[in-house]
């Protein structure tokens, strides 16, 4: 899963990106509102963290532009202002959640996980596909009741598949949701990671739909004819 951090305070932006990457997310950063608006309009983010007081274009305007353009990923607004009118302005612009500074960076991880889960249509924090379970609150996976150890890339891919289980995700979209902006992506890296995941969770759960992409399913694939 991939998140945009739009924050002009460079030390804070770097710290948020570090915390998000440690939690398994791919994290892009932007230091001004104009760049943030462009990235959010052209890249497939699962969520965004947006500071209100950015240069060039303020955070409220950024979120408003996204919503007017039909970009519906969840947005968490950050601000040093703790007034009711500012909160109202953020929600009217299209934000989904609001956090005032100072804050504990790890709280953003919890809020983002909850927002992404709800945006994907899941109310409960535990999401199951057969014997595989994602605890979206903790960001952990279990297989048959046992903890599943995953690399960062494996976690991003498996989380993306679980949140859209039984739906085909195009390979190009999967790459965009797993890798950060301007990453150098090897042509067969996705297949390599999918192969590792299949060895860990069983090959019948991740289907390759030829010419389309990948699908997480709880049902075994039919035997080849």
C-alpha positions as CSV (number, residue, x, y, z in Angstrom):
1,X,0.0,0.0,0.0
2,X,1.2,3.5,-0.9
3,X,0.8,6.8,1.0
4,X,1.5,10.4,0.1
5,X,2.9,12.6,2.8
6,X,2.4,16.3,1.9
7,X,4.4,18.3,4.6
8,X,6.7,21.3,4.2
9,X,8.5,20.7,7.5
10,X,11.3,18.5,6.1
11,X,12.4,16.8,9.4
12,X,8.7,15.9,10.2
13,X,8.1,14.7,6.6
14,X,11.2,12.4,6.8
15,X,10.1,11.1,10.2
16,X,6.6,10.3,9.0
17,X,7.9,8.6,5.9
18,X,10.3,6.6,8.0
19,X,7.5,5.5,10.4
20,X,5.2,4.6,7.5
21,X,7.9,2.6,5.8
22,X,8.7,0.7,9.0
23,X,5.0,-0.1,9.2
24,X,5.2,-1.6,5.7
25,X,3.8,1.3,3.5
26,X,5.4,2.8,0.5
27,X,5.7,6.5,1.2
28,X,6.2,9.5,-1.1
29,X,6.7,13.0,0.2
30,X,5.9,16.4,-1.2
31,X,7.0,19.8,0.3
32,X,4.5,22.1,-1.4
33,X,0.8,22.0,-2.2
34,X,1.2,22.3,-5.9
35,X,3.4,19.2,-6.2
36,X,1.1,17.4,-3.7
37,X,-2.0,18.2,-5.8
38,X,-0.2,16.9,-9.0
39,X,1.0,13.7,-7.3
40,X,-2.4,12.9,-5.8
41,X,-4.1,13.5,-9.2
42,X,-1.7,11.2,-11.1
43,X,-0.6,8.5,-8.8
44,X,-2.7,5.7,-7.3
45,X,-2.4,6.3,-3.5
46,X,-4.2,4.4,-0.9
47,X,-4.3,7.4,1.4
48,X,-2.7,10.8,1.9
49,X,-1.4,12.8,4.9
50,X,-1.7,16.5,4.2
51,X,-0.4,19.5,6.2
52,X,-2.7,22.5,6.1
53,X,0.0,25.2,6.1
54,X,1.9,24.3,2.9
55,X,3.5,26.9,0.6
56,X,2.1,27.6,-3.0
57,X,-1.2,25.8,-2.3
58,X,-2.6,25.2,1.2
59,X,-3.7,21.8,2.3
60,X,-7.5,22.6,2.2
61,X,-7.2,23.6,-1.4
62,X,-5.2,20.5,-2.3
63,X,-7.8,18.2,-0.8
64,X,-10.6,20.2,-2.5
65,X,-8.9,19.9,-5.9
66,X,-8.6,16.1,-5.5
67,X,-12.2,15.7,-4.6
68,X,-13.4,17.9,-7.5
69,X,-11.2,15.7,-9.8
70,X,-12.9,12.5,-8.5
71,X,-9.9,11.3,-6.4
72,X,-11.5,9.5,-3.5
73,X,-8.6,8.0,-1.5
74,X,-8.9,8.8,2.2
75,X,-7.1,11.9,3.5
76,X,-5.8,12.8,7.0
77,X,-5.3,16.5,7.6
78,X,-2.5,17.7,9.8
79,X,-2.5,21.2,11.4
80,X,-1.1,23.2,14.3
81,X,-4.5,24.9,14.6
82,X,-7.0,23.3,17.0
83,X,-10.1,25.3,16.3
84,X,-13.5,24.0,15.4
85,X,-13.7,26.3,12.3
86,X,-10.5,24.8,10.9
87,X,-11.8,21.3,11.4
88,X,-15.0,22.2,9.7
89,X,-13.1,23.7,6.8
90,X,-11.0,20.5,6.5
91,X,-14.0,18.2,6.4
92,X,-15.9,20.4,4.0
93,X,-12.8,20.3,1.7
94,X,-13.2,16.5,1.7
95,X,-10.8,15.3,4.4
96,X,-11.7,12.0,6.3
97,X,-9.8,12.6,9.5
98,X,-8.0,15.4,11.3
99,X,-5.0,15.5,13.6
100,X,-3.4,18.4,15.4
101,X,0.3,19.0,16.1
102,X,2.1,17.8,18.1
103,X,1.3,14.2,17.7
104,X,2.8,10.7,18.0
105,X,3.8,9.6,14.5
106,X,2.7,6.1,15.2
107,X,-0.9,7.4,15.7
108,X,-0.9,8.3,12.0
109,X,-0.2,4.7,11.1
110,X,-3.2,3.5,13.1
111,X,-5.5,6.1,11.6
112,X,-4.3,5.4,8.1
113,X,-4.9,1.7,8.5
114,X,-8.4,2.3,9.7
115,X,-9.2,4.8,6.9
116,X,-7.9,2.5,4.2
117,X,-9.8,-0.5,5.6
118,X,-13.1,1.4,5.7
119,X,-12.5,2.9,2.3
120,X,-12.1,-0.7,1.0
121,X,-15.5,-1.6,2.5
122,X,-14.5,-3.5,5.7
123,X,-15.9,-2.5,9.1
124,X,-14.1,-5.1,11.2
125,X,-10.4,-4.8,11.7
126,X,-9.8,-8.5,11.0
127,X,-10.2,-9.5,7.3
128,X,-10.1,-13.2,6.4
129,X,-9.6,-15.0,3.1
130,X,-9.8,-18.7,3.9
131,X,-7.2,-19.5,6.6
132,X,-5.3,-16.3,5.9
133,X,-6.2,-13.3,8.2
134,X,-5.1,-9.7,8.0
135,X,-5.4,-7.8,11.3
136,X,-5.6,-4.3,9.8
137,X,-5.3,-2.6,13.1
138,X,-1.9,-4.1,13.9
139,X,-0.9,-4.6,10.3
140,X,-0.1,-8.3,10.9
141,X,-1.0,-11.5,9.0
142,X,-1.9,-15.0,10.4
143,X,-2.1,-18.2,8.5
144,X,-4.0,-21.0,10.2
145,X,-3.7,-19.1,13.5
146,X,0.1,-18.7,13.2
147,X,1.9,-15.4,12.6
148,X,3.2,-14.9,9.1
149,X,6.5,-13.2,8.6
150,X,6.7,-11.0,5.5
151,X,9.1,-8.5,3.9
152,X,7.9,-4.9,3.3
153,X,7.2,-5.6,-0.4
154,X,5.4,-8.9,0.5
155,X,3.3,-7.1,3.1
156,X,2.3,-4.3,0.6
157,X,1.3,-6.8,-2.1
158,X,-0.6,-9.1,0.3
159,X,-2.4,-6.3,2.0
160,X,-3.5,-4.8,-1.4
161,X,-4.8,-8.2,-2.5
162,X,-6.6,-8.9,0.8
163,X,-8.4,-5.5,0.8
164,X,-9.7,-6.3,-2.7
165,X,-10.0,-10.1,-2.4
166,X,-11.9,-11.9,-5.2
167,X,-11.2,-8.9,-7.5
168,X,-8.5,-8.9,-10.2
169,X,-5.9,-6.2,-9.7
170,X,-4.0,-5.3,-12.9
171,X,-0.3,-5.9,-12.8
172,X,0.5,-2.3,-13.6
173,X,-1.7,-1.0,-10.8
174,X,-0.1,-3.4,-8.4
175,X,3.3,-2.1,-9.2
176,X,2.1,1.5,-8.8
177,X,0.7,0.7,-5.4
178,X,3.8,-1.2,-4.1
179,X,6.7,1.0,-5.3
180,X,7.4,4.6,-4.4
181,X,7.6,7.4,-6.9
182,X,10.5,7.2,-9.4
183,X,11.6,3.8,-8.1
184,X,13.7,1.7,-10.5
185,X,11.4,-1.4,-10.9
186,X,12.9,-4.6,-12.3
187,X,10.7,-6.1,-15.1
188,X,10.1,-9.4,-13.2
189,X,10.3,-8.2,-9.6
190,X,6.5,-8.5,-9.1
191,X,6.5,-12.2,-10.3
192,X,9.4,-12.9,-7.9
193,X,7.6,-11.5,-4.9
194,X,4.3,-13.2,-5.8
195,X,6.3,-16.4,-6.1
196,X,7.7,-16.0,-2.6
197,X,4.2,-15.2,-1.2
198,X,2.8,-18.4,-2.8
199,X,5.4,-20.5,-1.1
200,X,4.5,-18.9,2.2
201,X,0.7,-19.0,2.0
202,X,-0.1,-21.6,-0.7
203,X,-0.3,-21.2,-4.4
204,X,-4.1,-21.6,-4.6
205,X,-4.7,-18.3,-2.9
206,X,-3.1,-15.9,-5.3
207,X,-4.3,-16.5,-8.8
208,X,-2.6,-15.1,-12.0
209,X,-5.3,-14.1,-14.4
210,X,-3.4,-14.1,-17.7
211,X,-3.5,-10.9,-19.5
212,X,-5.2,-9.1,-16.6
213,X,-3.4,-9.4,-13.2
214,X,-3.7,-11.0,-9.9
215,X,-6.5,-12.1,-7.6
216,X,-6.7,-13.2,-4.0
217,X,-9.2,-16.0,-3.5
218,X,-10.2,-18.4,-0.8
219,X,-11.2,-21.0,-3.3
220,X,-8.7,-23.4,-4.9
221,X,-8.1,-22.7,-8.6
222,X,-9.5,-25.4,-10.9
223,X,-7.0,-28.1,-12.1
224,X,-5.6,-27.4,-15.6
225,X,-7.3,-29.3,-18.4
